[in-house]
Amino acid sequence: MAKKSKNKQDKDNIIARNKIVTHDYFIENRFEAGIALEGWEVKSLREGRINLKESYVIVKDREIFLFGAHVTPLPTASTHINPDPTRMRKLLMHRKELNMLIGMVERKGYTLVATFMYWKKGRAKIEIGLAKGKKLHDKRASDKDRDWKREKERLFKRG
């Protein structure tokens, strides 16, 4: 039986990816955080029913929360609960990391965004990016660079 690489993120483990983040922000640092979920949310995540596109991370009372992530409830969810698809979900991190992130957000003008969500040892984890917003000319430059890389690969492939 072949061993799996520990460094590489397995494609089966990825739940959702936020592709718009790299277009709108410069990601300077990435952090892993746990997420406090309810039972119906975990079942929905296993089915891949989450949208991180409009989500971001807010700081409130020296804690951080995921805001705006939409978890679509399964039709077979329990009848005795009323699922709220867009509720704020608490993110779990070490206090030292949390204090550093809060300081960067409050003093230096950074923002926290959710880049992607994945499974790690049976638990849902979320990757948070410490980001600065891009201006319009930065977005144009990054689009131009991406197009050039794509064209360069095509040229090298042809020979």
N, C-alpha and C positions, 0 to 999 in steps of 0.2 A: 504494500500500500504506500503510495507517495505521500510525503509530508508536505503540508501547506506552508508557504512562507509567512512568517510572523510580521514582517515589515509591510507587506503589501495588503491593501484593503481588498478583500474578496468581493467580486461583483454581486455575489449572492447576498452578502451582508448589507449592502446599501439599500436603504428604504426609499429615500427621496433626496434629490439634489436641487439646489437653488442656482440655476445657471445665470440668472440676471445679475446676481451679486457682483461677479467679476466685470460685468459691463458698467455698472454704476459706481463701483467703489474700488479703491486700491486696498487690497487685503495685506496688512503688515504682519500680523501674528495670527496664529490659529490655536484654539484651545478646545479641549474635550470636556464636555459637561454631561452629567446624567440628567434625566428628566423625570419628574414625578407625574405618573400617568394613572388613569383609572382603568379598570378591567376592560371595558368596552373599547377604550382607545388602543390598548395593546392588540386586541383582536383585529381592529381596523388597520393598524400598522402592519400586522402580519400579511394582510391582503394588499398592502401598498396604497391605502386610501388616505394620503396626506398631501397637502399642497403647502410648500414653504415659500411660494413666490412672493407673497405680500407680507411675510413675517419679518419681525425684527425683535431685538432683545432690549428690554427696558430695565432700568435700575429703580428700585422702590424699596425704601427702608433697609438699605444695606444688603439687599438681596436682588437677584436677577430673575426675570421672568421672560418666557417666550410669548410674544404677543402677535396675533394675526395669523398663526398657523391654522389651517383648516383641516380637521380630521373628520372625514365623512363617516358617520356611524353605519354599521352594517344593518341591513333590514332585519336580521335575526337577533338584534341586540335585545337585552332583557326588557321586559315590559314594566318593571317596577322602577325604572330610572328614566329621566328625561335627559338625553345626551345634549350637551352644548358643544357644537363643533368648533367654535372659535374662542373657547375660554382661555384665560391666561394660565400657563403651565409653569410651575416653579422649576428652575434649573439648579442642579446640585453641583457645587464645586468646593474645593478647599478654601478656607477663609483667606489664606495668604494670596491665592490667585484672585479671589473675589475682590479683595482690597486693592490689588494692583489694577484690575480692570476698572473698578469704580473710579479710582484716581485718574486714570487715563481718559475716561469718558467725561468726567466733570471738569478737569483742569485743562486738558490739551485738545478738546474738541473732537475726539474720536467718536465713532459710533460702533455698536455691536450688532452684527448681522448673523443669521443662521446660514451656514454654507451647505451643509448636508447632514442627513440623519442616517444612522446605521446601527446594526446589531453588533454587540461585543459581549461574548460569553453569555448570551441569552438575555441581555439587557439592552434597552434602547439608549443610545448615546447620540448626542448632537454636537456637531463641530461649530464653534462660534468663531467668527473672524473679527479681529479688531481692525476697523476700516476707516479710511478717510474718503470723503465723497470726491468723485471726479467732476471736473468742469466739462463743458461741451467740447472744447478743443482737445481735452485729454481722451474723451471717448472716440473722437474722430481719429486721433493718432493711434489708439490701440486697435481700432477697426482696420486702419491702413496696415499696421504691422501684421495683424492676423492674416489679412488678404495676401500680403507679400510672402509670408511663410508658406501659405497654401500653394501659391503660384511657384515658389522655389521648389517645393516638394514635387510638384508636377513636372517641372523641368528636369530635375535630377532623375526622376523615374523614367523619363523618355530616353535619357542618355545624352 
